[in-house]
Amino acid sequence: APPARPVEAAGGRGLRRAEGKRRPGRSRGAPRAARTAETAQRIKRSRRLKANNRERNRMHNLNAALDALRDVLPTFPEDAKLTKIETLRFAHNYIWALTETLRLA
C-alpha cells in the first residue's frame, strides 16, 4: 500500500488513509432503499411545511385586507365586528348604494 500522506485541509484528521480503502461508516447504516425512503419523507415534510407557511401568510394577508375594509365601512354599533362574508356583502351593498346615489344626483 502507498504511504499515508498529510491532509492538506485545515482541521483535518491527521493522515489520509491509503488509496483503495473505504472510509469507516460508509458501508454501515440503512440500506439504500431505506435511505431513499427517508429522504423522500424528509422532502415531503419540507414541502408540506412550506405549503403550510404559504397558506398561513395568504390567510394573514386576507384577514388584514378584510380588517382594512371593515375600518372604512360605516357599521352600527361600531364595536360589532362583521364576519368575512358579512363584510363582503356589506361592502358590495354599500358600493351599490353610493353608485345609485351618484347616478340619481
N, C-alpha and C positions, 0 to 999 in steps of 0.2 A: 504494500500500500504506500502511496505517496506520503511524504512527511506532512504533518499538520502545519497550517500557515496562520499567522496572526490575523485577527479580524480587523478590517480597515475602519468600520463604522465606529463612532464613539459610543461608549456604553455597551460594547459587545460583550460576549460571554467568555472572552479569552481566545482560545484556539478553535479554529474551524475543524469540523470533522473531515476525515479523509473522504475523497470523492467516491461516490457509489454507495455510501451508507445512508440509510434512511434516518430522518430525524426521529427522536423518540416521541411517541404520542400520535404520530401520523396514522399508523395502522390501527390504533385503538379507537374506541368510541363507537358511535352508532353507525350502522351500515349506510351506504349512500342513499338508498331509498328513504330511510328514516330521516336523514338529514334534509333531503329534498322536501319531504312532507312537513318537517318542522319549519323550513324556510318558507314554504307555501303558506302555512298557517300564520307565520310572522308577517308576511306581506299582506295577507288577507286582513289581519287585525289592524295593521297600519293603515290600510286603505279605508277600513271602516271608521277608524278614529278620525281620519282626515275628512271623510264624508260627514261624520257627526259634527265636527267643528264648522264645516261649511254651512250645514243646516242650522246650527246654533247661531252663527253670525247672520244668516239670512233672516231668521226669526227676530233677532235683536234689531236689525235694520227695519223690518216691517213694523215691529212694535213701536220703535222710535218715530217712524213716519205717522203711524196712527195717533200717537200721543201729540205730535205736532198738529195734526188735523183736528183733534179734539180741542186743542187750545184756541183755534180760530173759529170754531162753531159756537153759536150762541145757544147754550143749554141752560135749562132751569129745572131744578136748582143747580147752581154752579159746581157744587161738590159731588154731584152724581156723575160717576164715570160710566160712559156708554160702552157697551160691548163692541167688539170689532165690527160685527155685521150691523149693529145699530148705528155706529159711527159712519159706515159707508152709506147706508140708506139715508141717514140724516143729511150727509154732505150732498148726496145726489138730489134729494128733495130741496135742499137749501139753494143749490146752484140753479135748479129749475125755477124756483120761486123768484130768485134775483133776476134771472133771464126774462121771465114773464113781466116782472116789474119794469125792466128797461124797455121791453117791447111795447108795453102799453103806455109808457110815458111819452 
